[in-house]
């Protein structure tokens, strides 16, 4: 998977570009989400997500979706998803 090399902090644009196939599409998505301004700079929300690792972003998405705390999730780098741990 091409995105395996963009797992760390400050790689939001590169990771999304690898996922969607090119940088222009990634930039368009980030602008639509409100994570990037028209001039190509990151908004405060975009900077916050850029400072997260791929794991932290996946867990953040899962927390927003379910309301469970981040510690309740297990991250899979292979799928870039966070799933609830068995309790």
N, C-alpha and C positions, 0 to 999 in steps of 0.2 A: 504494500500500500504506500503510495507516494507521500501521504501525510504523516507517516511515522517519523520523518525527520524534522517535523515542525511541531514538537510536543511541548516546548518550553515557553517561557514568558517572552513577551515582545515579539510574538510570531503570529499574531491574529490574522493579519492580511495574507501572509505567506501560506498559512495553514488553510485558510478558506479558499485561496486561489488554487492550491493543490487539490482541494476537495471538489471544486466546481469546474476546474479545467483551465481557467485563465484569470489573470489579475483584474482585467476590466470588469468581468462579471462579479468578482469578489468585492471590488470597490462599489459597484452598483448596489449589491446586497447590503453592504455596511451602511451606505447612505440611506437606503430605504429603512433600515432598522433604527436609524438615528445614531449610529456609532461613528459616522464620518460626516464631515461637512462637505459642502460642494467643492471647496478648494483642496480637498484631499487630506486635511488634518483630522485627527481623531477628536471627537467630542469628549466630554468628561466621562460619559458612559462607555465610550469606545476605549478610552485610556484605561479605565478600570478593567475592562475585559482583556485588553492587551497585556495587562500586568498579571493575568491569570495563566496558569498552565492549561493544557488541553483537559487534564483531569479536573481541575478546579472549575472550568467552564461547563463541563459535562455535569458535574455535581450541582452547580448553580442552576442549570436548566432543570434538573430533576427536582431540586428543592422548590423552585417556582411552580413546577407542574404538580407536585404532590403535597407540599407543605411539610414534609418530613425533614429533619435536620440533615446536613451534609454527612455527618458521621454514620448515618444509617445506610449509606450507599457504598457499593463496590464499583470501581471503575474498570472497564475493559479497554485497553489501548487498541486492541484489534478492531473493535467496533466503535470506539469513541463514545460509549454510552455508560451511564451510571445506572445501576439497578439496585433495588432494595435488597439488603442482606437478609438472609433467613434469620428469623428470630427464635 
